[in-house]
């Protein structure tokens, strides 16, 4: 027997173990060196080093990714602006603005940034981006010209009977609720969603989605809300590349679910295209023969999906926020209700044009959009290779920039008493110093929201119809309704109100 064998075996095992351990140690050391050098660069040599912001945010993407994932991005950004001013370095290569002139510089007509959407926020695989929303500067105006007539004031006047058809259906359903269970509160936020989805279903597909009637989301629509939250995780993963493989695996495992939304939208669009109808809707105007650019079938499908997403949640969210703030200020609620009920002897007299002329309704809608904008965060753009001047300061190439909406609206540098719901600020000389032109809930420039006129008409018509027919009382469980998380849009809590037919 060789007595040295055991010792040799032990030596080999220790030697192999040492090699096994050295690899991770070396890798860890190299990673640490990389991080330290990266931090040094970001603090002392990065092109954005002169912009104000906290030290941790200037060296690491972890804070912004964390606040996105936890739904706290708006609150965090607001606190940073309150401390550092109108522009803040919120990440090593990212600037957030709250000044009025930043809107024009970043998104305005003639801005070279307007069409440079940052791909870390706008995933190219998203079918909604195969639309005018994601089109380049050459194709975007052509696509917009195709659909603009469908959202013009003339087209919306032609659509008025359809809009009132669904607001009437909402009133019928609310009356049924009151008659069957008079003391039971209702989630008015969901009712607003059902209404805007039915309206856009008719506009985009030529058919109702029957949500008011059934008082529930279709499975297809329910996935829209889930996809928005999941999308926030993808955005956060662009800040933390180490998490990217896990999310890519998640996409692959759920590829059928992700394709489901486009598939159903395509089926709706195909049914509409197969229907010969004189009924005015988006497609009757978008498929005119005199267009310089025609849509292919895939573009029709993706735009159908775009309209049903972008044209519904925004209006319903604005309505929910407006309703909540009205019900937390009894005097404001009474003043608006009185204006609406005194303006019309019957609901038949209520038109889009007459509602647009009600001054206090206008002020309430504007203030509602200020304190609870449908999209409270910023929509990122990437600075072009030649750099850009934003708010009077030069910004280097490839930096990510945006106006953070709700932080801009809630900052005392722009509005007096910013955290108060005060509709009078929009017409009273007392608030003449407010920077009212910072309020841009539907963006500015050539890429602003195509459907903003529709959104304003929907908001005015639906809130006026509800207040004309019903008295509303906010329930105790919804007193803190605005304490919500944000995943690009609000994760709305139930807005419970008790309804009573007007005396």
C-alpha positions in Angstrom: 0.0 0.0 0.0 1.3 3.5 -0.9 1.2 5.5 2.3 1.5 8.7 0.4 -1.7 8.2 -1.6 -4.1 9.7 1.0 -1.9 12.8 1.2 -1.7 13.1 -2.5 -5.5 12.8 -2.7 -5.9 15.5 -0.1 -3.4 17.8 -1.9 -5.2 17.3 -5.2 -8.6 18.1 -3.6 -7.3 21.2 -1.9 -5.5 22.3 -5.1 -8.7 21.9 -7.1 -10.8 23.7 -4.4 -8.3 26.5 -4.5 -8.7 26.9 -8.2 -12.5 26.7 -7.8 -12.5 29.5 -5.3 -10.1 31.7 -7.1 -12.3 32.1 -10.1 -15.2 33.8 -8.3 -12.8 35.9 -6.2 -11.0 37.2 -9.2 -14.4 37.9 -11.0 -15.7 39.6 -7.9 -12.5 41.7 -7.6 -12.7 42.8 -11.3 -16.4 43.6 -10.8 -15.6 45.8 -7.8 -12.8 47.5 -9.7 -15.3 48.2 -12.6 -17.9 49.6 -10.2 -15.4 51.9 -8.4 -14.0 53.2 -11.7 -17.6 53.7 -13.0 -18.5 55.6 -9.8 -15.4 57.8 -10.1 -16.2 58.5 -13.8 -19.9 59.3 -13.1 -19.1 61.7 -10.3 -16.0 63.6 -11.7 -15.9 63.0 -15.4 -19.4 62.3 -16.8 -20.8 64.9 -19.1 -23.8 65.4 -16.7 -21.6 65.9 -13.7 -22.4 69.6 -13.4 -26.2 69.0 -13.0 -27.5 69.0 -9.5 -28.7 65.8 -7.8 -27.9 63.4 -5.0 -24.6 61.5 -5.0 -26.1 58.0 -5.1 -28.3 58.7 -8.0 -25.4 60.2 -9.9 -23.3 57.0 -9.6 -25.9 54.3 -9.8 -29.1 53.3 -11.7 -30.3 51.3 -8.7 -32.3 54.1 -7.1 -34.4 54.9 -10.2 -35.0 51.2 -11.0 -36.0 50.5 -7.4 -38.5 53.4 -7.3 -40.0 52.2 -10.6 -40.4 48.6 -9.4 -42.0 49.8 -6.1 -44.3 52.2 -7.9 -42.9 55.1 -6.0 -41.2 57.0 -8.9 -43.4 60.1 -8.8 -43.0 60.7 -5.0 -39.3 60.2 -5.2 -38.9 62.5 -8.2 -41.0 65.2 -6.6 -38.8 65.2 -3.4 -35.7 65.5 -5.6 -37.0 68.5 -7.4 -38.2 70.2 -4.2 -34.6 69.9 -3.0 -32.5 70.5 -6.1 -34.7 72.7 -8.3 -36.1 72.7 -11.8 -33.6 70.1 -13.2 -32.3 67.1 -11.4 -29.9 64.4 -12.3 -32.0 61.4 -11.3 -29.6 58.7 -12.8 -26.0 58.8 -14.1 -27.2 59.6 -17.7 -30.7 61.0 -17.0 -32.2 64.5 -16.3 -35.7 65.3 -15.1 -37.2 68.7 -15.7 -40.2 70.6 -14.3 -39.8 74.0 -16.0 -42.4 75.2 -18.6 -39.8 75.9 -21.3 -38.5 72.3 -21.1 -41.7 71.1 -22.8 -40.9 73.1 -25.9 -37.2 72.2 -25.9 -37.8 68.5 -25.5 -41.1 67.8 -27.2 -42.0 70.9 -29.2 -42.4 71.5 -32.9 -38.9 71.7 -34.4 -37.2 70.0 -31.5 -34.7 67.3 -32.6 -35.5 65.3 -29.5 -39.3 64.9 -30.1 -39.0 61.8 -32.1 -36.0 60.3 -30.4 -37.8 58.1 -28.0 -35.4 56.3 -25.6 -35.5 52.6 -26.3 -34.9 51.8 -22.7 -38.5 53.0 -22.1 -40.1 52.2 -25.4 -39.5 48.5 -26.1 -39.3 48.0 -29.9 -41.1 44.6 -29.5 -44.2 46.3 -28.2 -46.8 46.2 -31.1 -48.1 49.6 -30.1 -44.8 51.0 -31.3 -45.4 49.7 -34.8 -47.7 52.7 -35.1 -47.5 56.5 -35.3 -46.5 56.3 -31.6 -43.2 54.7 -32.5 -42.8 56.0 -36.1 -39.7 57.9 -37.2 -39.7 61.6 -38.1 -40.3 60.8 -41.8 -43.2 58.4 -41.3 -44.9 60.0 -38.3 -46.5 63.0 -40.0 -47.8 60.8 -42.8 -49.4 58.4 -40.3 -50.8 61.2 -38.3 -52.4 62.8 -41.4 -54.2 59.5 -42.0 -55.9 59.5 -38.6 -56.2 63.2 -37.8 -59.5 63.7 -39.6 -61.1 61.0 -37.3 -60.3 63.1 -34.2 -61.1 66.5 -35.6 -63.8 68.7 -34.1 -66.1 68.0 -37.1 -65.6 64.3 -36.7 -66.3 64.4 -33.0 -69.5 66.4 -33.6 -70.6 63.7 -36.0 -69.8 61.1 -33.2 -71.9 63.0 -30.6 -74.9 60.7 -30.9 -72.7 57.7 -30.3 -70.9 59.3 -27.3 -74.3 60.2 -25.8 -75.5 56.7 -26.4 -72.9 55.3 -24.0 -73.3 58.1 -21.4 -77.1 57.3 -21.5 -76.2 53.6 -21.0 -74.1 54.5 -18.0 -76.9 56.4 -16.4 -79.3 53.5 -17.0 -76.9 51.1 -15.3 -76.3 53.4 -12.4 -80.0 53.8 -11.9 -80.4 50.1 -11.9 -77.8 49.8 -9.2 -79.5 52.4 -7.1 -82.9 50.8 -7.4 -81.6 47.3 -6.7 -79.3 48.1 -3.8 -79.8 51.8 -2.8 -77.4 51.7 0.2 -74.6 49.8 -1.5 -71.7 52.0 -2.7 -70.3 51.5 -6.2 -66.8 51.8 -7.7 -67.4 54.7 -9.9 -63.8 54.5 -11.3 -64.6 51.1 -12.9 -67.8 52.5 -14.4 -65.8 55.3 -16.0 -63.5 52.7 -17.5 -66.3 50.6 -18.8 -67.8 53.7 -20.5 -64.5 54.9 -22.2 -63.7 51.3 -23.4 -67.2 51.0 -24.9 -66.9 54.3 -26.6 -63.4 53.6 -28.0 -64.6 50.1 -29.0 -67.2 51.7 -31.2 -64.8 54.2 -32.6 -62.0 51.8 -33.3 -63.9 48.6 -34.1 -67.4 49.7 -35.0 -68.8 47.7 -32.1 -69.4 48.0 -28.4 -67.3 46.0 -26.0 -70.4 45.7 -23.8 -68.6 46.5 -20.6 -71.3 48.9 -19.3 -73.9 46.3 -19.9 -72.0 43.5 -18.2 -70.2 45.6 -15.6 -66.9 43.8 -16.0 -63.8 43.8 -18.1 -63.4 41.4 -20.9 -60.4 39.1 -20.5 -58.7 40.9 -23.3 -59.0 44.3 -21.6 -58.0 42.9 -18.2 -54.6 41.9 -19.8 -54.0 45.5 -20.8 -53.7 46.6 -17.2 -51.4 43.6 -16.4 -49.2 44.4 -19.3 -48.6 48.0 -18.2 -47.3 46.9 -14.9 -45.1 44.2 -16.4 -43.8 46.8 -18.9 -42.5 48.8 -15.9 -40.4 45.8 -14.9 -38.9 45.8 -18.4 -38.1 49.5 -18.2 -36.4 48.9 -14.8 -34.4 46.0 -16.3 -32.8 48.4 -18.8 -31.3 50.2 -15.8 -30.1 46.9 -14.2 -28.8 44.7 -17.0 -28.1 41.9 -14.6 -31.8 41.3 -14.4 -32.4 41.3 -18.2 -31.9 37.6 -18.8 -34.6 36.7 -16.2 -37.1 39.1 -17.9 -36.2 37.8 -21.3 -37.0 34.3 -20.1 -40.3 35.5 -18.7 -41.2 37.0 -22.1 -40.4 33.7 -23.8 -42.4 31.7 -21.4 -45.4 34.0 -21.8 -45.0 34.7 -25.5 -48.5 33.5 -26.3 -50.1 35.7 -23.6 -48.1 38.7 -25.0 -49.4 38.0 -28.5 -53.0 37.7 -27.3 -53.7 41.4 -27.1 -52.7 42.0 -30.7 -54.5 38.9 -31.9 -57.9 40.1 -30.4 -57.4 43.6 -31.7 -56.7 42.2 -35.1 -59.9 40.2 -35.0 -61.9 43.3 -34.1 -60.3 45.3 -36.8 -60.9 42.6 -39.4 -64.6 42.4 -38.5 -64.9 46.1 -38.9 -63.1 46.1 -42.3 -65.4 43.4 -43.5 -68.5 45.4 -42.6 -69.7 47.9 -45.2 -71.2 50.7 -43.1 -71.8 54.4 -43.5 -71.4 54.9 -39.8 -68.7 57.4 -39.1 -65.8 56.0 -37.2 -62.0 56.0 -37.3 -61.7 53.6 -40.3 -64.3 55.3 -42.4 -62.0 58.3 -42.4 -58.6 56.6 -42.2 -59.2 54.5 -45.4 -60.1 57.4 -47.7 -58.9 57.0 -51.3 -57.1 60.4 -51.4 -54.3 59.5 -49.0 -50.6 59.8 -50.0 -49.8 56.8 -47.8 -52.0 53.7 -47.3 -51.9 51.4 -44.3 -51.1 47.8 -44.7 -53.2 45.2 -42.7 -50.6 44.8 -39.9 -50.5 48.6 -39.4 -54.3 48.6 -39.1 -54.1 45.9 -36.4 -51.5 47.6 -34.4 -53.2 51.0 -34.6 -56.4 49.3 -33.4 -54.6 48.1 -30.4 -53.0 51.5 -29.8 -56.4 53.3 -29.9 -58.1 50.9 -27.4 -55.2 51.3 -25.0 -54.3 55.0 -25.3 -57.8 56.2 -25.9 -59.5 54.7 -22.8 -57.5 54.6 -19.6 -56.4 58.3 -19.9 -59.9 59.7 -19.9 -61.2 57.3 -17.3 -58.3 58.1 -15.0 -58.9 61.8 -15.4 -62.6 61.3 -14.6 -61.7 59.3 -11.5 -59.3 61.9 -10.2 -61.7 64.7 -10.9 -64.5 62.9 -9.1 -62.4 62.2 -6.0 -61.2 65.8 -5.7 -64.7 67.2 -6.2 -66.0 65.0 -3.4 -63.3 66.0 -1.0 -64.2 69.7 -1.5 -68.0 70.0 -0.9 -68.2 73.7 -1.9 -66.4 73.0 -5.2 -68.7 70.0 -5.8 -71.8 72.0 -5.2 -70.6 74.9 -7.4 -70.0 72.6 -10.3 -73.2 70.6 -9.8 -75.2 73.9 -9.7 -73.6 75.2 -12.9 -74.4 72.0 -14.8 -77.9 71.6 -13.6 -78.7 75.3 -14.1 -77.3 75.2 -17.7 -79.7 72.5 -18.9 -83.4 71.8 -18.4 -82.9 68.2 -19.7 -80.1 65.9 -20.6 -81.1 66.3 -24.3 -79.9 69.9 -24.2 -76.4 68.8 -23.2 -74.1 68.9 -26.2 -70.3 68.8 -26.6 -70.3 72.4 -27.7 -72.5 73.7 -24.8 -70.4 71.8 -22.2 -67.2 73.3 -23.6 -68.7 76.8 -22.8 -69.3 76.2 -19.1 -66.5 78.1 -17.4 -66.4 76.4 -14.0 -66.5 73.0 -15.6 -63.5 74.0 -17.7 -61.6 75.1 -14.6 -62.5 71.9 -12.7 -61.3 69.7 -15.6 -58.0 71.6 -15.9 -57.4 71.4 -12.2 -58.3 67.7 -12.1 -55.7 67.1 -14.8 -53.1 69.1 -12.8 -53.5 67.3 -9.5 -54.1 63.8 -11.1 -52.7 63.6 -14.6 -53.3 60.3 -16.4 -49.6 59.9 -17.0 -47.8 61.3 -13.9 -44.2 60.5 -14.9 -42.0 61.8 -17.7 -41.8 60.3 -21.2 -38.1 60.0 -22.0 -36.3 61.3 -25.1 -32.6 60.8 -26.1 -30.5 63.9 -26.9 -29.2 63.7 -30.5 -25.4 63.4 -31.3 -25.0 67.2 -31.6 -26.4 67.8 -28.1 -29.3 70.2 -27.3 -30.1 73.3 -25.3 -32.8 72.6 -22.7 -34.1 75.3 -20.3 -31.2 77.5 -21.3 -28.5 74.9 -20.5 -26.5 72.7 -23.0 -27.1 69.0 -22.6 -24.6 66.5 -24.0 -25.3 63.8 -26.6 -27.2 60.6 -25.7 -28.4 61.9 -22.3 -32.0 60.8 -21.4 -34.3 63.8 -20.7 -38.0 64.4 -19.9 -40.5 66.6 -18.1 -41.8 64.8 -15.0 -45.5 65.7 -15.2 -46.9 65.5 -11.7 -43.7 66.8 -10.0 -44.0 69.8 -12.3 -47.6 70.4 -11.4 -47.0 69.9 -7.7 -44.0 72.2 -7.3 -44.4 75.5 -5.6 -42.2 77.2 -8.2 -45.0 76.6 -10.8 -48.2 76.8 -8.7 -49.3 78.5 -5.5 -50.7 76.0 -3.1 -49.8 73.2 -5.5 -51.1 70.4 -3.4 -54.6 72.0 -3.1 -57.4 71.3 -5.6 -58.4 74.9 -6.5 -60.3 75.2 -9.8 -60.5 79.0 -9.3 -56.8 79.3 -10.1 -57.6 78.9 -13.8 -59.6 82.1 -14.0 -59.0 84.1 -10.8 -56.5 87.0 -10.8 -55.4 85.8 -7.3 -53.5 83.0 -9.1 -52.2 85.0 -12.1 -48.6 84.2 -11.2 -49.1 80.5 -11.6 -47.1 78.9 -14.5 -50.2 77.5 -16.1 -48.5 76.7 -19.4 -46.5 74.0 -17.6 -49.7 71.9 -17.6 -49.4 69.6 -20.6 -51.2 66.4 -19.8 -51.4 65.5 -23.5 -47.8 66.6 -24.4 -46.9 69.3 -26.9 -45.7 69.6 -30.4 -46.1 67.4 -33.5 -46.3 64.2 -31.3 -48.8 65.4 -28.8 -51.8 63.2 -28.1 -53.9 62.9 -31.3 -57.1 62.2 -29.3 -56.9 65.0 -26.8 -60.0 66.8 -28.1 -61.9 63.5 -27.7 -60.5 63.1 -24.2 -61.7 66.6 -23.2 -65.1 66.0 -24.7 -65.4 62.6 -23.0 -64.4 64.0 -19.6 -66.8 66.9 -19.8 -69.7 64.9 -21.1 -69.4 62.0 -18.7 -68.8 64.0 -15.5 -71.6 66.4 -16.4 -74.0 63.6 -17.2 -73.3 61.9 -13.9 -73.7 65.1 -11.9 -76.8 66.1 -13.7 -78.5 62.8 -12.7 -77.0 61.9 -9.3 -75.8 63.2 -6.0 -72.5 61.5 -5.0 -71.1 60.8 -1.6 -67.5 59.6 -1.1 -67.2 56.6 1.2 -64.9 56.4 4.2 -62.9 53.6 2.6 -61.9 55.9 -0.3 -60.9 58.9 1.8 -57.2 58.3 1.0 -57.8 57.2 -2.6 -54.9 59.1 -4.1 -52.4 57.1 -2.0 -51.6 54.9 -5.1 -48.6 53.4 -6.8 -47.5 54.5 -10.3 -46.4 52.0 -12.9 -46.2 54.5 -15.8 -49.9 55.1 -15.1 -51.8 55.1 -11.8 -52.6 51.8 -10.2 -56.1 53.0 -9.2 -57.8 51.9 -6.0 -61.6 51.4 -6.0 -63.3 54.8 -5.8 -66.3 53.9 -3.7 -69.3 56.4 -3.8 -72.9 56.2 -2.8 -75.3 57.4 -5.4 -78.6 59.1 -5.0 -80.9 60.3 -7.8 -81.1 64.1 -7.7 -84.1 65.5 -6.0 
